Amino acid sequence: MARVVISEDENLESGLKRFRRSRQKEGTVQTYKRKQYYTKPSDERRAAKKKAIRKMRRKLLRKRRR
């Protein structure tokens, strides 16, 4: 669980920003969104494979640019 202590001289907005950033690092929002709906294991594998292919293509394009 993300916990942020805001000091007296700190702004509330900056405290909220730190809280959101810590939640993002933990991945709580991401897991909630992912588990909100059921996805079949085959669909998860397909999405992971698609993501890996996209990542490889980007990596190759960056190498070619240099």
Chimera marker file (.cmm) of the C-alpha trace (Angstrom):
<marker_set name="trace">
<marker id="1" x="0.000" y="0.000" z="0.000" r="1" g="1" b="0" radius="0.5"/>
<marker id="2" x="1.327" y="3.389" z="-0.974" r="1" g="1" b="0" radius="0.5"/>
<marker id="3" x="1.735" y="5.812" z="1.876" r="1" g="1" b="0" radius="0.5"/>
<marker id="4" x="2.925" y="9.406" z="1.613" r="1" g="1" b="0" radius="0.5"/>
<marker id="5" x="3.528" y="11.718" z="4.560" r="1" g="1" b="0" radius="0.5"/>
<marker id="6" x="3.065" y="15.385" z="3.727" r="1" g="1" b="0" radius="0.5"/>
<marker id="7" x="5.112" y="17.797" z="5.809" r="1" g="1" b="0" radius="0.5"/>
<marker id="8" x="3.795" y="21.169" z="6.954" r="1" g="1" b="0" radius="0.5"/>
<marker id="9" x="5.825" y="23.175" z="4.443" r="1" g="1" b="0" radius="0.5"/>
<marker id="10" x="4.892" y="20.890" z="1.528" r="1" g="1" b="0" radius="0.5"/>
<marker id="11" x="2.143" y="21.646" z="-0.947" r="1" g="1" b="0" radius="0.5"/>
<marker id="12" x="-0.842" y="19.256" z="-1.120" r="1" g="1" b="0" radius="0.5"/>
<marker id="13" x="-0.560" y="18.962" z="-4.908" r="1" g="1" b="0" radius="0.5"/>
<marker id="14" x="3.062" y="17.845" z="-4.696" r="1" g="1" b="0" radius="0.5"/>
<marker id="15" x="2.066" y="15.269" z="-2.086" r="1" g="1" b="0" radius="0.5"/>
<marker id="16" x="-0.649" y="13.931" z="-4.377" r="1" g="1" b="0" radius="0.5"/>
<marker id="17" x="1.841" y="13.798" z="-7.214" r="1" g="1" b="0" radius="0.5"/>
<marker id="18" x="4.251" y="11.748" z="-5.078" r="1" g="1" b="0" radius="0.5"/>
<marker id="19" x="1.394" y="9.444" z="-4.051" r="1" g="1" b="0" radius="0.5"/>
<marker id="20" x="0.338" y="8.833" z="-7.656" r="1" g="1" b="0" radius="0.5"/>
<marker id="21" x="3.924" y="8.190" z="-8.690" r="1" g="1" b="0" radius="0.5"/>
<marker id="22" x="4.421" y="5.675" z="-5.887" r="1" g="1" b="0" radius="0.5"/>
<marker id="23" x="1.199" y="3.857" z="-6.854" r="1" g="1" b="0" radius="0.5"/>
<marker id="24" x="2.372" y="3.750" z="-10.450" r="1" g="1" b="0" radius="0.5"/>
<marker id="25" x="5.718" y="2.240" z="-9.388" r="1" g="1" b="0" radius="0.5"/>
<marker id="26" x="3.915" y="-0.401" z="-7.336" r="1" g="1" b="0" radius="0.5"/>
<marker id="27" x="1.681" y="-1.187" z="-10.302" r="1" g="1" b="0" radius="0.5"/>
<marker id="28" x="-1.568" y="-1.256" z="-8.320" r="1" g="1" b="0" radius="0.5"/>
<marker id="29" x="-3.581" y="0.709" z="-10.862" r="1" g="1" b="0" radius="0.5"/>
<marker id="30" x="-2.182" y="-1.303" z="-13.741" r="1" g="1" b="0" radius="0.5"/>
<marker id="31" x="-3.068" y="-4.640" z="-12.117" r="1" g="1" b="0" radius="0.5"/>
<marker id="32" x="-6.541" y="-3.367" z="-11.258" r="1" g="1" b="0" radius="0.5"/>
<marker id="33" x="-7.188" y="-2.386" z="-14.865" r="1" g="1" b="0" radius="0.5"/>
<marker id="34" x="-5.794" y="-5.685" z="-16.116" r="1" g="1" b="0" radius="0.5"/>
<marker id="35" x="-7.906" y="-7.771" z="-13.726" r="1" g="1" b="0" radius="0.5"/>
<marker id="36" x="-11.063" y="-5.745" z="-14.206" r="1" g="1" b="0" radius="0.5"/>
<marker id="37" x="-12.130" y="-8.027" z="-17.060" r="1" g="1" b="0" radius="0.5"/>
<marker id="38" x="-11.360" y="-11.666" z="-17.668" r="1" g="1" b="0" radius="0.5"/>
<marker id="39" x="-9.079" y="-12.442" z="-20.575" r="1" g="1" b="0" radius="0.5"/>
<marker id="40" x="-8.453" y="-15.920" z="-21.822" r="1" g="1" b="0" radius="0.5"/>
<marker id="41" x="-4.905" y="-17.241" z="-21.370" r="1" g="1" b="0" radius="0.5"/>
<marker id="42" x="-4.523" y="-17.604" z="-25.141" r="1" g="1" b="0" radius="0.5"/>
<marker id="43" x="-5.430" y="-13.918" z="-25.575" r="1" g="1" b="0" radius="0.5"/>
<marker id="44" x="-2.884" y="-12.944" z="-22.925" r="1" g="1" b="0" radius="0.5"/>
<marker id="45" x="-0.178" y="-14.927" z="-24.698" r="1" g="1" b="0" radius="0.5"/>
<marker id="46" x="-1.140" y="-13.393" z="-28.033" r="1" g="1" b="0" radius="0.5"/>
<marker id="47" x="-0.968" y="-9.878" z="-26.584" r="1" g="1" b="0" radius="0.5"/>
<marker id="48" x="2.401" y="-10.571" z="-24.968" r="1" g="1" b="0" radius="0.5"/>
<marker id="49" x="3.781" y="-11.914" z="-28.243" r="1" g="1" b="0" radius="0.5"/>
<marker id="50" x="2.458" y="-8.885" z="-30.120" r="1" g="1" b="0" radius="0.5"/>
<marker id="51" x="4.055" y="-6.567" z="-27.569" r="1" g="1" b="0" radius="0.5"/>
<marker id="52" x="7.406" y="-8.368" z="-27.877" r="1" g="1" b="0" radius="0.5"/>
<marker id="53" x="7.324" y="-8.117" z="-31.680" r="1" g="1" b="0" radius="0.5"/>
<marker id="54" x="6.543" y="-4.406" z="-31.490" r="1" g="1" b="0" radius="0.5"/>
<marker id="55" x="9.414" y="-3.904" z="-29.042" r="1" g="1" b="0" radius="0.5"/>
<marker id="56" x="11.855" y="-5.744" z="-31.332" r="1" g="1" b="0" radius="0.5"/>
<marker id="57" x="10.787" y="-3.669" z="-34.335" r="1" g="1" b="0" radius="0.5"/>
<marker id="58" x="11.313" y="-0.435" z="-32.433" r="1" g="1" b="0" radius="0.5"/>
<marker id="59" x="14.723" y="-1.612" z="-31.302" r="1" g="1" b="0" radius="0.5"/>
<marker id="60" x="15.737" y="-2.478" z="-34.870" r="1" g="1" b="0" radius="0.5"/>
<marker id="61" x="14.492" y="0.856" z="-36.196" r="1" g="1" b="0" radius="0.5"/>
<marker id="62" x="16.497" y="2.731" z="-33.580" r="1" g="1" b="0" radius="0.5"/>
<marker id="63" x="19.633" y="0.777" z="-34.506" r="1" g="1" b="0" radius="0.5"/>
<marker id="64" x="19.162" y="1.550" z="-38.209" r="1" g="1" b="0" radius="0.5"/>
<marker id="65" x="18.817" y="5.272" z="-37.550" r="1" g="1" b="0" radius="0.5"/>
<marker id="66" x="22.255" y="5.467" z="-35.940" r="1" g="1" b="0" radius="0.5"/>
<link id1="1" id2="2" r="1" g="1" b="0" radius="0.2"/>
<link id1="2" id2="3" r="1" g="1" b="0" radius="0.2"/>
<link id1="3" id2="4" r="1" g="1" b="0" radius="0.2"/>
<link id1="4" id2="5" r="1" g="1" b="0" radius="0.2"/>
<link id1="5" id2="6" r="1" g="1" b="0" radius="0.2"/>
<link id1="6" id2="7" r="1" g="1" b="0" radius="0.2"/>
<link id1="7" id2="8" r="1" g="1" b="0" radius="0.2"/>
<link id1="8" id2="9" r="1" g="1" b="0" radius="0.2"/>
<link id1="9" id2="10" r="1" g="1" b="0" radius="0.2"/>
<link id1="10" id2="11" r="1" g="1" b="0" radius="0.2"/>
<link id1="11" id2="12" r="1" g="1" b="0" radius="0.2"/>
<link id1="12" id2="13" r="1" g="1" b="0" radius="0.2"/>
<link id1="13" id2="14" r="1" g="1" b="0" radius="0.2"/>
<link id1="14" id2="15" r="1" g="1" b="0" radius="0.2"/>
<link id1="15" id2="16" r="1" g="1" b="0" radius="0.2"/>
<link id1="16" id2="17" r="1" g="1" b="0" radius="0.2"/>
<link id1="17" id2="18" r="1" g="1" b="0" radius="0.2"/>
<link id1="18" id2="19" r="1" g="1" b="0" radius="0.2"/>
<link id1="19" id2="20" r="1" g="1" b="0" radius="0.2"/>
<link id1="20" id2="21" r="1" g="1" b="0" radius="0.2"/>
<link id1="21" id2="22" r="1" g="1" b="0" radius="0.2"/>
<link id1="22" id2="23" r="1" g="1" b="0" radius="0.2"/>
<link id1="23" id2="24" r="1" g="1" b="0" radius="0.2"/>
<link id1="24" id2="25" r="1" g="1" b="0" radius="0.2"/>
<link id1="25" id2="26" r="1" g="1" b="0" radius="0.2"/>
<link id1="26" id2="27" r="1" g="1" b="0" radius="0.2"/>
<link id1="27" id2="28" r="1" g="1" b="0" radius="0.2"/>
<link id1="28" id2="29" r="1" g="1" b="0" radius="0.2"/>
<link id1="29" id2="30" r="1" g="1" b="0" radius="0.2"/>
<link id1="30" id2="31" r="1" g="1" b="0" radius="0.2"/>
<link id1="31" id2="32" r="1" g="1" b="0" radius="0.2"/>
<link id1="32" id2="33" r="1" g="1" b="0" radius="0.2"/>
<link id1="33" id2="34" r="1" g="1" b="0" radius="0.2"/>
<link id1="34" id2="35" r="1" g="1" b="0" radius="0.2"/>
<link id1="35" id2="36" r="1" g="1" b="0" radius="0.2"/>
<link id1="36" id2="37" r="1" g="1" b="0" radius="0.2"/>
<link id1="37" id2="38" r="1" g="1" b="0" radius="0.2"/>
<link id1="38" id2="39" r="1" g="1" b="0" radius="0.2"/>
<link id1="39" id2="40" r="1" g="1" b="0" radius="0.2"/>
<link id1="40" id2="41" r="1" g="1" b="0" radius="0.2"/>
<link id1="41" id2="42" r="1" g="1" b="0" radius="0.2"/>
<link id1="42" id2="43" r="1" g="1" b="0" radius="0.2"/>
<link id1="43" id2="44" r="1" g="1" b="0" radius="0.2"/>
<link id1="44" id2="45" r="1" g="1" b="0" radius="0.2"/>
<link id1="45" id2="46" r="1" g="1" b="0" radius="0.2"/>
<link id1="46" id2="47" r="1" g="1" b="0" radius="0.2"/>
<link id1="47" id2="48" r="1" g="1" b="0" radius="0.2"/>
<link id1="48" id2="49" r="1" g="1" b="0" radius="0.2"/>
<link id1="49" id2="50" r="1" g="1" b="0" radius="0.2"/>
<link id1="50" id2="51" r="1" g="1" b="0" radius="0.2"/>
<link id1="51" id2="52" r="1" g="1" b="0" radius="0.2"/>
<link id1="52" id2="53" r="1" g="1" b="0" radius="0.2"/>
<link id1="53" id2="54" r="1" g="1" b="0" radius="0.2"/>
<link id1="54" id2="55" r="1" g="1" b="0" radius="0.2"/>
<link id1="55" id2="56" r="1" g="1" b="0" radius="0.2"/>
<link id1="56" id2="57" r="1" g="1" b="0" radius="0.2"/>
<link id1="57" id2="58" r="1" g="1" b="0" radius="0.2"/>
<link id1="58" id2="59" r="1" g="1" b="0" radius="0.2"/>
<link id1="59" id2="60" r="1" g="1" b="0" radius="0.2"/>
<link id1="60" id2="61" r="1" g="1" b="0" radius="0.2"/>
<link id1="61" id2="62" r="1" g="1" b="0" radius="0.2"/>
<link id1="62" id2="63" r="1" g="1" b="0" radius="0.2"/>
<link id1="63" id2="64" r="1" g="1" b="0" radius="0.2"/>
<link id1="64" id2="65" r="1" g="1" b="0" radius="0.2"/>
<link id1="65" id2="66" r="1" g="1" b="0" radius="0.2"/>
</marker_set>
